[in-house]
Amino acid sequence: MRRAACWLALAGALAATACANSPAPSRASASYADLLIGRVANAREDHAAAIDRYFAALARDPHDQSLINGALAAALAAGDLARARQAARLAPRQDAPGYAHLVRAADALAAQRWQAAEDAAGRVEGAAAEELIGRMMAVWVRTAQGRVDEVVMDLGPLASIRPYGGLFAYQQGMALDYAGRREAALAAYVAAAQGGLWLPQGVERHADLLVRMGEREQAIELLSGEANRQNPALSAALARVEAGANAASAPLTPARGAAAGLYGLAAIFLQETDGPNGFSALTLSLMLDPDADDARIVFAQALADRDHAELARSRLAEIAPTSPYAQTARRLESWILMDSGREEEALALAQANAASGDARSLRTLADMYRNLGRHGDGEQIYSALIAQSSDDWRLYFARGAARERLGRWPEAESDLQRALELSPEQPDVMNYLGYSWIDRGERLQEGLALIERAVALKPDSGAIIDSLGWAHYRLGDYALALELIERAVELQPGDATLNDHLGDVYWRLGRRIEARFQWRHALTLSPEDPEAIEAKLANGLPAEAPHRSAAR
């Protein structure tokens, strides 16, 4: 951040110097200043600011390759389809950046200009992500041209490579489905479902093929899976199948097939923390299929995770009220407002959403109440939802957490145990219940066993590893507690509870200076009970371990 600020200052200084030394800045110096600022903004993933700078410079120098490259990267990463196309048009036909060719290929594929799409995708050279996107588009050009055997030969050997294998298998299934080769397509869909990647568009096409093959009950079973029922588009597909219609909302086309492939690539890129390529793949997906609101939801969530709240909300605003994802978009917007510190607006939007009676919107409102410390309000909504649907472990987990914070431990314990009965392999529930037992000084060995299982299921969770460390702390094994809690803080350095726990362990080991340093650090991280930490800073820990620590 400090280095970025220095570059911004330097770029601004260049522009200011030019103004001071001449009646009007030269075109070259102004463009160079915009180029520098645009590069810094892109590096900070502030792509909206980068777009403005690059296009201001391009207005003065429309043939500068560096400006074109920067503008194209910023526009794709921001989801600005119009300016991405504008930058691609300015790029040369031959020696253009890879993404310029990909924009041209996407537009040609959507317009069914197969040869132009193939030529553009074939010109992509350079970064691996760009070449992979080009290859995905080429799959659908060949499929559209009736060359599906080439697609099978190209994708078949890749189906076992995780995490891409499941995506390639779905693409193979969709290509065979488009070509009318139903049995082979069904086999590919089945393989894709076991490939480690959940692709909603692929699931919908799989279910649609089952319906067309006369296997309506199998389609219903597929769409009724827990993860699929939680997806708005697949929930709508299930309703269509149950009503006697096809599962898919629109026919499969090469453009829609390619859009689904790029959506899958974007999900993988974002999971691998490759934001620029992830955003670019989502933008290209929307060029191919403007109705792909699932891509907009993922785009908005990823932008919000990077603190680009307004840009995230602009993506959500593109989702029509008639879309299956409309309610999802409104719920996500309420959380974006909450995370931006606009709590009153967030709560008002959540309350308006919940007024529809939609169960997910009611759950969001209850979660928001709990987030604001209004556990009683949240608990009432959870209870009403449980009365309507008594087999959802998430509701029992959430109500149990609310009741624990309200001091109603016997009821909370019962809810947490019920959540585990309904879904026995949920590490977060194991962690909460085990931690609560240990923190209360109850059923220590059972709590320890639960948390050990949770760690085995979710070994990279700082919160769960901290719980295991805290269990050993309460059992008096401070050396092992230190090892575990230091690891937890490495995984989640910004968590106040974890840093507070580490201070406690240091104190018990006689490392008093480090303990106070850690407690002071925890105070900067918005702890739930700052007064308790301030008391420890003033007086240290009592001779015996405290009965209760900061809440999980």
Phi, psi and omega in degrees: 000317181294319180295320179298319180298321179297318180294319178299318179297319179297315181297317178297322180296322178300315180295318181296320179298318180299319180294323184288329188264352180211158180301326180216138182296145176292153178300321183293316183290321178295318179295321181294320177298316178296322178299314180298313181295321177298319179296317179296316180297319177297317180297328178273004183061028172264072191289330179297317177293322180297320180303312182300317181293313183297317183286333172297318179290322181294332177297331178270328185218078188289356182250004181287118187295323179296319178293319179298314180300313181295318180296319180295315180298317181293316182295318179294318182290334179270352182078022180270092186297318184296315182285332174297317177295321180298316179294321179295325178294329180284339182288149178296159184289328186259289186275055180265159174297156184305319184290335174296316176297323182291323175298316179296320180295319180297315180294321179293320180295318178296329180271004179064030173264082192298315183293319178296320179296317181294319179297316182293315180296326181288343181274354184288122176222146175130242186296145183299320181297318180296317180294325179293319176297317178298321179295322179296320177293320180299327176306316185277337170295313179296320178299315180297329181274005180081019183256047187291334177297326177294323179297314181298317179294326183285318186269331185310309181294346184266353189294343181265001183270114178270147001272003185281339187302315179299321179295314180296324178294319177297318178297320177297315179299317181292322178296315178295322177299313179300324181281357178085012181263081194294314184297315179294323179296317180298318178298322179291320178298317180299316178296322181295321181297339179257011188268004174088006178229125178269116182238101185307318180297323178292320178297317180298317179293323176300311180296321180297320178296318178301318179297315181294337178268007177084014182252059185297321180296322177295322178297318178296318179298318179298312184286345182274357176303151188304311181295321182292322179294334180282345181271126185300319181293320180285328174297319176294323177297319178299317179298321179295315181296317180296335178273000177096007180261180174286162182282320186285142179279341181210152180294152178286129175233162176303322180294317179292324177297316179293322179298319178296321178296318180289327173301314179296317177299318180299318179300320180291316179301315182293323177297329178271015178060029175262079185299308184303313180289326176298313179295320181296319178296322178294320179296316178296324176300319179288332173296321181284324182220090182298345179269006184281075183290338175298325177294322179294321179297312179297318179302310183297318180298316180294321177295318179297322178298337180259017175067027174257069190297313185291322177294322177297316180295328178293326175293319180294327181294342179281351183273122184290152179299339180273355182289146173302338183266008184297313179295321177301318181297318181291322177295317180296321179298322179297322178289325177297318177297318180299313182292340178273003180086007181263067191294319181296316178297318181299315182292321179298318179292319179296321179293320178296319178296317183292337181298339178288344182086000179298128186298319181294323179291323175297319179296320178298317179297317178297317178298322181292319175303315181295322177299328181270004180084007179268067188293328179295317178297318178296317183299322180297318180292317178302319181296319178295321179291322178295325178297332179274326183217101189267012183243015181260109183298330182298323180293318178295321178298312182295317179293322177299318178296318179296316181293326177297320180288336177277358181081016180259066190296315181303318178292320179298314180301317179298318179295316181295321178292324177294321177300319179290328176296319182287327181217086191293346185249037180263105185297328181292323177291315177304317182296313183296314182293313180298316179298317181298316177303310184294319182292334177272355183075027182243146170045050188300315182292322177295318178298317178299316180297319179298315183291324176298321175295320180297319178297319179297325181279333185221071191289348182255015179271116178298321182297319183287320177296322175299319179299320178295318177298320181292327176299314179292328174299313181292336177273359175090005179267079187291329180296313178291323177301318180299313181302315183287316185287326173299320177295320179298318180293326175298321181285323181227073186293341183265012182267122184295319183297317181297317179292325176297316179298319180297321176299320179298317180295316178303317181299314182296334179271004178083010182263073193292321180296315180294324179299312182292324176301316183292320177296318178298320178296319179300324180296334180280354187253023178057061179291159180287331183229074183297331181297323179296320180290320178297324178296322178292323177297323182282321190238354186073193179265151175291173184299325178257153178299140181296150181292330185216140180249191173302146187287148174287000000 
